[in-house]
Amino acid sequence: MQIAVSEAKGKLTSLVRRAEAGEDVLLTRNGKPAVRLVPVTPKVDMARRMAAIDRAIEAARTHPALPGPCAARSQDFLYDENGL
């Protein structure tokens, strides 16, 4: 979508939402492309990600899974006489 900067002033919130949703938003000045609105991608913090994985692994070690019903019968819990 292309829109003039002067017109975009009153529609900024809507244009930002559209750009965040993945739509290509191009602002023009005197009919020439001036600015493109693009969503900011979050920066991946690998240290925090690895710490979360380590916590999940440790939690799995300290709290083992409890025995439950046989997986072969799991469909009994999903389906009834009316389907899913």
Short mmCIF file of the C-alpha atoms (twelve columns), coordinates in Angstrom:
data_MODEL
# 
_entry.id   MODEL 
# 
loop_
_atom_site.group_PDB 
_atom_site.id 
_atom_site.type_symbol 
_atom_site.label_atom_id 
_atom_site.label_alt_id 
_atom_site.label_comp_id 
_atom_site.label_asym_id 
_atom_site.label_seq_id 
_atom_site.Cartn_x 
_atom_site.Cartn_y 
_atom_site.Cartn_z 
_atom_site.pdbx_PDB_model_num 
ATOM 1  C CA . MET A 1  0.000   0.000   0.000  1 
ATOM 2  C CA . GLN A 2  1.248   3.491   -0.840 1 
ATOM 3  C CA . ILE A 3  0.067   6.586   0.981  1 
ATOM 4  C CA . ALA A 4  1.218   10.203  1.023  1 
ATOM 5  C CA . VAL A 5  2.975   11.381  4.182  1 
ATOM 6  C CA . SER A 6  0.452   14.226  4.556  1 
ATOM 7  C CA . GLU A 7  -2.435  11.730  4.478  1 
ATOM 8  C CA . ALA A 8  -0.631  9.235   6.722  1 
ATOM 9  C CA . LYS A 9  -0.457  11.700  9.618  1 
ATOM 10 C CA . GLY A 10 -4.047  11.071  10.578 1 
ATOM 11 C CA . LYS A 11 -3.856  7.327   9.969  1 
ATOM 12 C CA . LEU A 12 -0.574  6.463   11.672 1 
ATOM 13 C CA . THR A 13 -2.022  4.025   14.200 1 
ATOM 14 C CA . SER A 14 -3.865  2.127   11.491 1 
ATOM 15 C CA . LEU A 15 -0.808  2.082   9.228  1 
ATOM 16 C CA . VAL A 16 1.411   0.768   12.021 1 
ATOM 17 C CA . ARG A 17 -1.065  -2.026  12.729 1 
ATOM 18 C CA . ARG A 18 -1.132  -2.965  9.058  1 
ATOM 19 C CA . ALA A 19 2.669   -3.013  8.882  1 
ATOM 20 C CA . GLU A 20 2.833   -5.156  12.036 1 
ATOM 21 C CA . ALA A 21 0.431   -7.584  10.372 1 
ATOM 22 C CA . GLY A 22 2.843   -7.949  7.464  1 
ATOM 23 C CA . GLU A 23 1.396   -5.557  4.915  1 
ATOM 24 C CA . ASP A 24 3.876   -3.511  2.885  1 
ATOM 25 C CA . VAL A 25 3.277   0.143   3.812  1 
ATOM 26 C CA . LEU A 26 5.139   2.760   1.780  1 
ATOM 27 C CA . LEU A 27 4.906   6.464   2.579  1 
ATOM 28 C CA . THR A 28 5.425   8.817   -0.342 1 
ATOM 29 C CA . ARG A 29 6.347   12.459  -0.636 1 
ATOM 30 C CA . ASN A 30 5.466   14.242  -3.880 1 
ATOM 31 C CA . GLY A 31 4.608   10.868  -5.390 1 
ATOM 32 C CA . LYS A 32 8.065   9.399   -4.699 1 
ATOM 33 C CA . PRO A 33 8.787   6.687   -2.128 1 
ATOM 34 C CA . ALA A 34 10.116  8.212   1.097  1 
ATOM 35 C CA . VAL A 35 9.682   5.752   3.964  1 
ATOM 36 C CA . ARG A 36 8.714   2.115   4.378  1 
ATOM 37 C CA . LEU A 37 7.000   0.954   7.574  1 
ATOM 38 C CA . VAL A 38 8.245   -2.447  8.706  1 
ATOM 39 C CA . PRO A 39 7.718   -4.321  11.983 1 
ATOM 40 C CA . VAL A 40 10.623  -4.593  14.394 1 
ATOM 41 C CA . THR A 41 11.717  -8.161  14.977 1 
ATOM 42 C CA . PRO A 42 12.590  -8.887  18.592 1 
ATOM 43 C CA . LYS A 43 16.250  -9.507  19.305 1 
ATOM 44 C CA . VAL A 44 16.931  -13.056 20.456 1 
ATOM 45 C CA . ASP A 45 18.726  -13.195 23.796 1 
ATOM 46 C CA . MET A 46 20.507  -16.536 23.562 1 
ATOM 47 C CA . ALA A 47 21.677  -16.450 27.189 1 
ATOM 48 C CA . ARG A 48 18.085  -16.100 28.451 1 
ATOM 49 C CA . ARG A 49 16.879  -18.767 26.023 1 
ATOM 50 C CA . MET A 50 19.567  -21.240 27.139 1 
ATOM 51 C CA . ALA A 51 18.841  -20.489 30.822 1 
ATOM 52 C CA . ALA A 52 15.140  -21.242 30.257 1 
ATOM 53 C CA . ILE A 53 15.997  -24.526 28.541 1 
ATOM 54 C CA . ASP A 54 18.311  -25.467 31.416 1 
ATOM 55 C CA . ARG A 55 15.535  -24.696 33.937 1 
ATOM 56 C CA . ALA A 56 13.078  -26.847 31.975 1 
ATOM 57 C CA . ILE A 57 15.532  -29.756 31.856 1 
ATOM 58 C CA . GLU A 58 16.211  -29.462 35.587 1 
ATOM 59 C CA . ALA A 59 12.482  -29.344 36.346 1 
ATOM 60 C CA . ALA A 60 11.968  -32.502 34.288 1 
ATOM 61 C CA . ARG A 61 14.731  -34.238 36.246 1 
ATOM 62 C CA . THR A 62 13.434  -33.233 39.660 1 
ATOM 63 C CA . HIS A 63 9.743   -33.823 38.865 1 
ATOM 64 C CA . PRO A 64 9.531   -36.993 36.753 1 
ATOM 65 C CA . ALA A 65 6.330   -37.723 34.878 1 
ATOM 66 C CA . LEU A 66 3.739   -39.726 36.763 1 
ATOM 67 C CA . PRO A 67 2.365   -42.911 35.261 1 
ATOM 68 C CA . GLY A 68 -0.958  -42.427 33.560 1 
ATOM 69 C CA . PRO A 69 -3.358  -44.245 31.289 1 
ATOM 70 C CA . CYS A 70 -2.041  -46.260 28.381 1 
ATOM 71 C CA . ALA A 71 -1.427  -44.114 25.306 1 
ATOM 72 C CA . ALA A 72 -3.076  -46.759 23.172 1 
ATOM 73 C CA . ARG A 73 -6.387  -45.808 24.794 1 
ATOM 74 C CA . SER A 74 -5.915  -42.032 24.520 1 
ATOM 75 C CA . GLN A 75 -8.533  -41.761 21.793 1 
ATOM 76 C CA . ASP A 76 -11.113 -42.757 24.426 1 
ATOM 77 C CA . PHE A 77 -10.511 -39.382 26.093 1 
ATOM 78 C CA . LEU A 78 -10.733 -37.407 22.827 1 
ATOM 79 C CA . TYR A 79 -13.800 -38.868 21.171 1 
ATOM 80 C CA . ASP A 80 -17.313 -39.530 22.330 1 
ATOM 81 C CA . GLU A 81 -20.493 -40.539 20.542 1 
ATOM 82 C CA . ASN A 82 -20.591 -37.083 18.852 1 
ATOM 83 C CA . GLY A 83 -17.000 -37.137 17.597 1 
ATOM 84 C CA . LEU A 84 -14.147 -34.915 18.738 1 
# 
